[in-house]
């Protein structure tokens, strides 16, 4: 019988969880709103309850002896060895939390389950998910980049997660591409996330629209209420030929390409798996990103360079969390 695990993706809005077969993938999944107001103890109780619910479902069809454990991807800096989560964004009131220990204690005391728990950063989990089940299956080494509200990443080297000395490797959102620029992210000037995270893209688009003498057709997608403008509106407008939106995505892709060029030069990684909601813009981003990556690296570094779309969507973190258990 194939091993199975329960994978969880803890976010500031939702907790996603699933029973995942090592060979078969997701068997069944659940999503619940994250009760951020309840603090660490309340969220740990939420995690324990959804784990217990899924474990009961799994035990009806799967052999409990084949359960490899509980895997959890969490936002923020994670020490995978100690299971400690530090200062996670979008989880108010959290500082440094011994999350693995707290979750294991809650499972034993409240749900009467004694199961090993494995914890990693959520972007690392997404990278591992794509490595094992998704677009990175054929790559020995690659960087996973997630483009969404923020810009995250995870590094796979020789088919294993590379976490760095302190568990913070792969934070591509903090790569600096404009150190004299006006954009700030966590007090740092000119980072990828400040420029091409969701807020950065919308701010850039509004400046470009205001500066365009011929205007933009993107207004029809947001009801001419530019306070509601989103990357998805800009994607739709670009695909209809709106010049401002096309120029916007060219700029976003160019900035991403310069960031990836730094990775190529530093680590000789030449495969990039691009995911996250904003990556739905596809070649509007990919083509200028690849062009500027090549323009910003030596000719000797171009062989084998690829940018490919992620395959697992918003379930990459669940897959990767479960894969933590399979070793």
C-alpha positions in Angstrom: 0.0 0.0 0.0 1.3 3.4 -0.9 2.1 5.9 1.8 -0.1 8.9 2.4 0.1 12.1 4.4 -2.0 15.1 5.3 -0.7 18.3 3.8 -1.7 21.8 5.0 -1.1 25.3 3.7 -1.6 27.9 6.4 -2.4 31.4 5.0 -3.7 34.6 6.4 -7.1 34.2 4.7 -7.6 30.4 4.5 -6.2 27.1 5.7 -6.1 24.5 2.9 -5.7 20.9 3.7 -5.8 17.5 1.9 -5.1 13.8 2.2 -2.3 13.2 -0.3 -1.2 9.8 -1.6 2.5 9.5 -2.3 1.8 8.1 -5.7 -1.8 9.1 -6.3 -1.8 12.8 -5.3 -4.8 14.5 -3.6 -7.5 12.1 -2.4 -9.8 14.7 -0.8 -9.3 18.3 0.4 -10.8 20.9 2.6 -10.6 24.7 2.9 -11.6 26.8 5.9 -11.2 30.5 6.8 -8.3 31.3 9.0 -9.4 32.7 12.3 -6.6 35.2 12.6 -8.3 37.0 15.5 -7.9 33.9 17.7 -4.1 34.2 17.7 -1.6 31.3 17.7 -3.6 29.1 20.1 -6.8 29.4 18.2 -5.2 28.7 14.8 -3.3 25.7 16.2 -6.7 24.4 17.4 -8.1 25.0 13.9 -5.2 23.1 12.3 -5.6 20.2 14.8 -9.3 19.9 14.1 -9.0 19.8 10.3 -6.2 17.3 10.6 -8.4 15.1 12.8 -11.3 15.3 10.5 -9.2 14.3 7.5 -7.5 11.6 9.4 -10.9 10.1 10.2 -11.8 10.2 6.6 -8.5 8.6 5.6 -8.8 5.8 8.1 -12.0 4.6 6.4 -10.2 3.9 3.1 -6.5 3.9 3.9 -4.2 1.9 6.2 -3.3 4.2 9.2 0.0 2.3 9.3 0.9 3.9 6.0 0.4 7.5 7.3 3.8 9.2 6.8 2.8 12.2 8.9 1.4 15.7 8.8 3.1 18.4 6.7 2.5 22.1 7.1 3.6 25.0 5.0 3.4 28.3 6.9 4.2 31.9 6.0 7.3 33.6 7.5 10.7 32.3 8.6 10.5 28.6 9.5 13.3 26.6 11.2 12.5 23.2 9.7 14.7 21.5 12.3 13.0 23.0 15.4 9.6 23.6 13.9 9.6 27.2 15.0 7.8 29.9 13.0 9.0 33.5 13.4 7.0 36.7 12.7 4.6 35.4 10.0 3.1 38.1 7.8 -0.7 38.3 7.8 -1.0 36.5 11.1 -1.6 39.3 13.7 -0.1 38.8 17.1 2.4 36.1 16.2 6.0 36.5 17.1 8.2 33.5 17.6 6.0 30.4 17.9 7.1 26.7 18.5 4.4 25.7 16.0 5.3 22.1 15.5 5.5 21.4 19.3 2.2 23.3 19.9 0.4 21.5 17.1 1.7 18.0 18.2 0.6 18.8 21.8 -2.9 19.9 20.6 -3.3 16.8 18.5 -2.5 14.6 21.4 -4.5 16.4 24.0 -7.5 17.5 22.1 -7.8 15.0 19.2 -5.9 12.0 20.8 -3.6 11.6 17.8 0.1 11.1 17.9 1.5 11.7 14.4 4.8 13.2 13.4 4.6 16.8 12.1 6.9 18.4 9.5 6.9 22.2 9.0 8.5 24.4 6.4 8.0 27.9 4.8 5.0 28.0 2.5 7.0 29.0 -0.6 9.4 26.2 0.1 6.5 23.8 0.3 5.2 25.1 -3.0 8.6 24.6 -4.6 8.8 21.0 -3.3 5.2 20.4 -4.5 6.2 21.4 -8.1 9.4 19.4 -7.8 7.6 16.2 -6.9 4.2 16.5 -8.6 4.4 19.5 -11.0 6.3 21.5 -13.5 9.7 20.8 -11.8 9.6 17.0 -12.0 12.2 16.9 -14.8 14.5 19.6 -13.4 17.4 18.7 -11.0 17.8 22.3 -10.0 15.3 25.2 -10.2 13.9 28.3 -8.6 10.2 28.5 -7.9 8.8 32.0 -8.0 5.3 32.8 -6.8 3.8 36.1 -8.1 0.8 37.3 -6.1 0.1 39.7 -3.3 3.8 39.3 -2.6 6.7 37.7 -4.4 7.9 34.4 -2.9 10.3 31.7 -3.9 11.9 28.3 -3.1 15.1 26.8 -4.3 15.5 23.1 -5.3 19.1 21.9 -5.6 19.8 18.3 -6.6 16.1 17.5 -6.2 16.1 18.7 -2.5 15.0 21.9 -0.9 17.8 24.4 -0.2 16.8 26.3 3.0 20.1 28.1 3.7 21.9 28.3 7.1 18.9 29.9 8.9 15.9 28.8 6.8 15.5 31.9 4.8 17.0 31.0 1.4 14.8 31.6 -1.7 13.3 35.0 -0.5 13.4 36.3 -4.1 10.9 39.1 -3.2 13.8 40.8 -1.3 16.1 40.8 -4.3 17.0 44.5 -4.9 16.7 45.6 -8.5 16.4 49.4 -8.0 18.3 50.5 -4.9 17.8 54.2 -5.5 14.1 53.8 -6.3 11.1 55.1 -4.4 9.4 51.8 -3.8 9.7 50.2 -0.3 9.0 46.7 1.0 9.5 46.1 4.7 11.7 49.2 4.8 14.0 48.0 2.0 14.2 50.1 -1.2 13.7 48.7 -4.7 12.9 45.1 -4.0 11.1 42.8 -6.5 8.1 42.6 -4.2 7.8 46.3 -3.9 7.9 46.6 -7.7 5.9 43.6 -9.0 3.9 42.4 -6.0 0.2 43.2 -6.5 0.3 46.6 -4.9 3.4 47.6 -6.9 1.8 46.5 -10.2 -1.4 48.4 -9.6 0.5 51.5 -8.5 2.6 51.4 -11.6 -0.4 50.9 -13.8 -2.2 53.9 -12.3 0.9 56.1 -13.0 1.1 54.8 -16.6 -2.6 55.4 -17.1 -2.4 59.0 -15.8 0.6 59.7 -18.0 -1.0 58.3 -21.2 -2.3 61.0 -23.5 -4.6 58.5 -25.2 -5.9 56.9 -22.0 -6.5 53.2 -21.5 -9.4 50.8 -22.1 -8.7 49.0 -18.8 -11.4 51.2 -17.1 -14.2 49.1 -18.6 -12.9 46.1 -16.7 -13.0 47.8 -13.3 -16.1 49.8 -13.8 -14.0 52.9 -14.3 -13.3 52.8 -10.5 -9.5 52.7 -10.4 -9.5 52.1 -6.7 -10.7 48.6 -7.6 -8.0 48.1 -10.3 -6.4 44.7 -10.2 -3.7 42.8 -12.1 -6.5 40.6 -13.6 -8.2 43.7 -15.1 -4.8 44.7 -16.6 -4.4 41.1 -18.0 -7.8 41.2 -19.7 -7.1 44.7 -21.1 -3.7 43.7 -22.5 -5.2 40.6 -24.2 -7.6 43.0 -25.9 -4.7 45.1 -27.2 -4.7 48.0 -24.7 -1.4 49.7 -25.2 -1.0 50.9 -21.6 -1.7 47.5 -20.2 0.7 45.8 -22.7 3.4 48.3 -21.7 2.7 47.6 -18.1 3.2 43.8 -18.4 6.3 44.4 -20.5 7.7 46.4 -17.6 6.7 43.8 -15.0 8.3 41.0 -17.0 11.4 43.1 -17.5 11.8 43.7 -13.8 11.3 40.0 -13.1 13.9 39.1 -15.7 16.5 41.3 -14.1 15.8 39.7 -10.8 16.2 36.2 -12.3 19.4 37.2 -14.0 20.9 37.8 -10.6 20.0 34.3 -9.6 21.5 32.9 -12.8 24.8 34.8 -12.2 25.0 33.9 -8.5 23.8 30.3 -8.4 24.0 29.0 -12.0 20.3 28.0 -11.7 18.8 28.1 -15.2 15.3 26.7 -14.7 12.5 28.8 -13.3 9.0 27.6 -12.4 6.7 30.6 -12.2 3.4 30.4 -10.3 1.0 32.5 -8.2 -2.1 34.3 -9.3 -0.4 37.0 -11.3 1.5 34.5 -13.4 -1.9 33.8 -15.1 -0.8 36.7 -17.4 1.4 34.1 -19.0 3.5 35.2 -21.9 2.7 38.8 -21.2 5.2 38.4 -18.4 7.3 35.4 -19.6 8.5 36.8 -22.9 9.9 40.1 -21.6 11.2 38.3 -18.5 13.2 35.9 -20.7 14.4 38.7 -22.9 15.7 40.7 -20.0 17.2 37.7 -18.3 19.3 37.1 -21.4 20.2 40.8 -21.8 21.4 40.9 -18.2 23.6 37.8 -18.2 26.7 36.6 -20.1 26.2 34.6 -23.3 27.9 31.7 -21.6 25.0 31.6 -19.1 22.2 31.3 -21.6 22.3 27.6 -22.4 19.4 25.7 -20.9 17.6 28.8 -19.5 13.8 28.1 -19.2 10.9 29.8 -17.7 7.9 27.5 -17.3 4.5 28.0 -15.7 3.7 26.1 -12.5 1.2 23.3 -12.9 -0.3 22.8 -9.4 -2.0 26.2 -9.0 -3.0 27.1 -5.4 -2.6 23.4 -4.4 1.2 23.4 -4.8 1.7 24.2 -1.1 -0.5 21.3 0.0 1.3 18.9 -2.3 4.7 20.1 -1.1 3.6 20.0 2.6 2.7 16.4 2.2 5.9 15.7 0.3 7.8 16.9 3.4 6.5 13.7 5.1 7.7 11.4 2.3 11.3 12.4 2.7 
